[in-house]
Amino acid sequence: MNDSLVNSRHSNSRLAFFHIDTPLLLGLLALVGYGLLVLYSASGQNERMVEAQIIRLGVAFAVMIGMAQISPLTIRRWSLPLFIVGTLLLVAVLMFGHIGKGAQRWLDLGFMKFQPSEIMKLAVPMAIAWFISSHNLPPKFRHLLIGFLMCAVPTLLIAQQPDLGTSILIAGAGIFVLFLAGMSWKLIGLIVALISAFAPVLWLFGMHDYQRRRVLTFINPESDPLGSGYHIIQSKIAIGSGGVDGKGWMQGTQSQLEFLPERHTDFIFSVLSEEFGLIGVLILLAIYLFIIGRGLLIASRAQDNYAKLVAGSFTLTFFVYVFVNIGMVSGLLPVVGVPLPLVSYGGTSMVTMMAAFGIIMSVSTHKRSMAKT
Amino acid sequence: MLRKRVAMQDVEAESRLFSQRALVAMLLVMLAFGVIIINMYHLQVKSYQVYQTRSEGNRIKVVPLAPNRGLITDRNGILLAENRPVFSLELVPEQVEDMTATLAELASLISISEEQQQSFLKEVRQQRRFNSIALKEQLNDEEVAIIAVNQHRFPGVTVEARLSRHYPFGNLFTHALGYIGRINTNDLKRLEDSDQLANYAATRDIGKIGLERYYETELHGTMGYQEVEVNNRGRLIRVLRSVPAQSGKNIQLNLDVGLQLTAQQILLEKRGAIVAMDPRDGAVLAFYSNPSYDPNLFVHGISSSNYNELLNSPDRPLINRVTQGIYPPASTIKPHLALLGLETNTITPSTRIWDPGFFQLPGVEHRYRDWKRWGHGWVDVYSAIVESCDTFFYDMGVKLGIDRISDYMQKLGFGEKSGIDILEESNTNMPSRGWKRARHNQPWYHGDTVAVSIGQGYWTSSPMQLLTTTAVLLNDGLRPTPHMAKTLTNDAGSEQVSTALQPTVNVVNTRNWQVIRDAMLQTVNTPKGTAFNAFRNASYTSGGKTGTAQLVSIAQDAKYDANALDERLRDNAMYVGYAPAENPSIIIAVTVENIGGGGSTAAPIARQMLDYYFSAGVNNDE
């Protein structure tokens, strides 16, 4: 595939002792460094915001290293209990959840607020991988059916909150497991056909007004240039006016003059595109592609089906984040509130994402111990 | 079971299958990235010119301009609420070479607290470097002078002037004017609900209570804006278009500074309320609640120690006693009840009863005492009002029954808001059978009616209410709506606040109304009248009614002894009066807490107010 990805297998550095996968770590560090550079500009040179982000990243990296120390066998044992607890919490959120921004996603535990859907981003693919890998691959039809069910229940619960972005990510994570496990192409084709047939029904009965508005705005942003279409138009102006080599760091007029909404969170990619141009975008995409490639490579080298499926699914979910975010700010997809992973400011999802990378590293570095069992 | 399956697994084939799928996934990822890159190429290379042009055109920003708040004056044009420039010391970070040294030097010239420096530096880190940031607000004249003299030493340091609300009379008009303060979350919500939020984009303060709150929309005015061109650093280059803000309306009040000052000087340390208006149109001439406080404290945010002092003071200065003071109306409502007796033929002008000094309900031992222990002897409706005989009203009240009393008094305006132009008005209670059932889950007893007959028991009212309901007696059934504001004026013209009178009860016979007014006149002008001494030798003729509200019930045969009672439990003194007797132009209500009798304390206060009114020529007629 890629030379640098393959070579790392033999570079058994000191980091391996701490169960750290060096290429993956380097990729993540490059991404985070690049991200902080953009954030400093996007926040309007707000040092406190950058400091807060560095602290948050520190915590997230600590979580990643912590997770990497845990053997995939232990993680496998956690899969089902975590899934059950997470599902119950989702039900609890629907019943007692705190209503913020018109959506109930938080559970107030008194000392902290807590978003159970974050757990499910890990628990859903873990539990489905646990179930599928306890049978032979490729999975039989009834196993697939159960897998789909395990995926559908939390997805629908989260869609009820309503949090469309997260429910798409979780549905994706579950389906990736089934796909990687070897679900037949015929079935895949059938599902794609079913979804396209089901879409109009979803539009009519399954969506909230604001979600429908977003889709309409996406189709024709210029129809409502001062309402919800404003974000997309300003974002496209920012990206397009960046040109090939960009306006320069902290020189983006769209972002610095605050024409760009949510420029340090969901729309940070537009700031990057404006200031660093197409070249900057290609560098960012290259880093993402490297991380995704490395993740899939680790997955296919894992010696146990559970580890393969989990690592592969996490990596592909990471890709979905990247694709949905860039797609939405550049007008390819409707706006669904998904951050640009490890670059956007804040985001409760950062810690979850790094926990997933911790598990991928664990898969990559615990091979010997697994081979013994 | 699991072990068996694992044993049967074809590990090689499964691994191959996964790697195949992973490869497909990687290809799909690369395809998706390809789509992104094509889209980026389309946006950033092919359509670069289009977006570049639109980005260049995106340099126009709209800057809101706050309107000047309308001024408030008294009836003679004396300023009661004005906008004064206040000075603040501001720094532009990018023009200051050495921030630490500059701060240290400034702090050596004028006093700048550590806290002010810290919050300033915090602001500096968060704002753009060319924005002016306040280091110290509300500079005094001396500080302004010191900075001005040393200005040349400090590039980037300026003294900025901003308009700020000021109430020159301090605590004299507080309960009428209210005050403005910083817009808070509640205000924001209110503005949003009334669709006014956009108009407040540049405004920092909003009316919190009093007239400032009631006429907020009129006083505030309409926001203006500038369309400005900014350069690629966000710095203002030029103003493209400017729509000036429209100042708020100036409000001229009916209140008179002289009357207010007189009221304050009379009350001094006493707790109480004085309110006067023109009964013909509801123009409020005096509106004073004592003790008061300085509203200027609130304009720049009151310190918590100052606020706690006001909040916890036993004299409760924050209460607006004119409209929020809830007192038993006591004998002041005897004319109202007598009118009902006459209009329902329960009594006639010649009805007489014998007052032995107490009243007994048929078949009940309990004696309801008159304030005069040995009784008034034979009393008719005139002497009952003039001498404030309780027994006459006990008897008539029981004959009328609570239903007729409650219904009629509510129509006159008891238990209802007066409708004055401030929002701080408390609910009062005109009791009825239904009310007692709902509130106490008890039936109404005759004893309750006896207490209500002399304005005690469950009946409560405010000084403002007493004033408007008594004005109904002067106007043959028409009630004025009290209003402190007289005219609202801006460039477009001026408008008068409505002075329309509201019909209340049906007038059966205007002669009955004249009887009541005659009795009130005799209260002041015959030697037996309870207000005779207070108004002896007045240069004008007036009518009125005294009241003394008991705050504790005195035991059956015990005597009220003011000295033996805790000060807060002593009687409230009340008086409501009007002048001149023919065609009255002023009606006044005086309430003084815990001080004793209405005739001896409240009536002399009303006398001083009326004396000032006639000597100073405060008149609504010209």
Boltz contact constraints between the chains, C-beta under 6 A:
constraints:
  - contact:
      token1: [A, 47]
      token2: [B, 125]
      max_distance: 6.0
  - contact:
      token1: [A, 136]
      token2: [B, 9]
      max_distance: 6.0
  - contact:
      token1: [A, 137]
      token2: [B, 14]
      max_distance: 6.0
  - contact:
      token1: [A, 137]
      token2: [B, 17]
      max_distance: 6.0
  - contact:
      token1: [A, 180]
      token2: [B, 21]
      max_distance: 6.0
  - contact:
      token1: [A, 182]
      token2: [B, 17]
      max_distance: 6.0
  - contact:
      token1: [A, 237]
      token2: [B, 51]
      max_distance: 6.0
  - contact:
      token1: [A, 237]
      token2: [B, 54]
      max_distance: 6.0
  - contact:
      token1: [A, 237]
      token2: [B, 55]
      max_distance: 6.0
  - contact:
      token1: [A, 239]
      token2: [B, 43]
      max_distance: 6.0
  - contact:
      token1: [A, 240]
      token2: [B, 43]
      max_distance: 6.0
  - contact:
      token1: [A, 240]
      token2: [B, 44]
      max_distance: 6.0
  - contact:
      token1: [A, 240]
      token2: [B, 47]
      max_distance: 6.0
  - contact:
      token1: [A, 240]
      token2: [B, 51]
      max_distance: 6.0
  - contact:
      token1: [A, 241]
      token2: [B, 51]
      max_distance: 6.0
  - contact:
      token1: [A, 241]
      token2: [B, 52]
      max_distance: 6.0
  - contact:
      token1: [A, 241]
      token2: [B, 55]
      max_distance: 6.0
  - contact:
      token1: [A, 242]
      token2: [B, 44]
      max_distance: 6.0
  - contact:
      token1: [A, 243]
      token2: [B, 44]
      max_distance: 6.0
  - contact:
      token1: [A, 243]
      token2: [B, 48]
      max_distance: 6.0
  - contact:
      token1: [A, 253]
      token2: [B, 55]
      max_distance: 6.0
  - contact:
      token1: [A, 253]
      token2: [B, 232]
      max_distance: 6.0
  - contact:
      token1: [A, 254]
      token2: [B, 55]
      max_distance: 6.0
  - contact:
      token1: [A, 257]
      token2: [B, 234]
      max_distance: 6.0
  - contact:
      token1: [A, 259]
      token2: [B, 58]
      max_distance: 6.0
  - contact:
      token1: [A, 278]
      token2: [B, 40]
      max_distance: 6.0
  - contact:
      token1: [A, 278]
      token2: [B, 44]
      max_distance: 6.0
  - contact:
      token1: [A, 281]
      token2: [B, 40]
      max_distance: 6.0
  - contact:
      token1: [A, 285]
      token2: [B, 33]
      max_distance: 6.0
  - contact:
      token1: [A, 292]
      token2: [B, 29]
      max_distance: 6.0
  - contact:
      token1: [A, 296]
      token2: [B, 22]
      max_distance: 6.0
  - contact:
      token1: [A, 296]
      token2: [B, 26]
      max_distance: 6.0
  - contact:
      token1: [A, 299]
      token2: [B, 22]
      max_distance: 6.0
  - contact:
      token1: [A, 300]
      token2: [B, 18]
      max_distance: 6.0
  - contact:
      token1: [A, 300]
      token2: [B, 19]
      max_distance: 6.0
  - contact:
      token1: [A, 300]
      token2: [B, 22]
      max_distance: 6.0
  - contact:
      token1: [A, 308]
      token2: [B, 18]
      max_distance: 6.0
  - contact:
      token1: [A, 312]
      token2: [B, 22]
      max_distance: 6.0
  - contact:
      token1: [A, 316]
      token2: [B, 25]
      max_distance: 6.0
  - contact:
      token1: [A, 319]
      token2: [B, 29]
      max_distance: 6.0
  - contact:
      token1: [A, 323]
      token2: [B, 32]
      max_distance: 6.0
  - contact:
      token1: [A, 326]
      token2: [B, 36]
      max_distance: 6.0
  - contact:
      token1: [A, 330]
      token2: [B, 39]
      max_distance: 6.0
  - contact:
      token1: [A, 332]
      token2: [B, 39]
      max_distance: 6.0
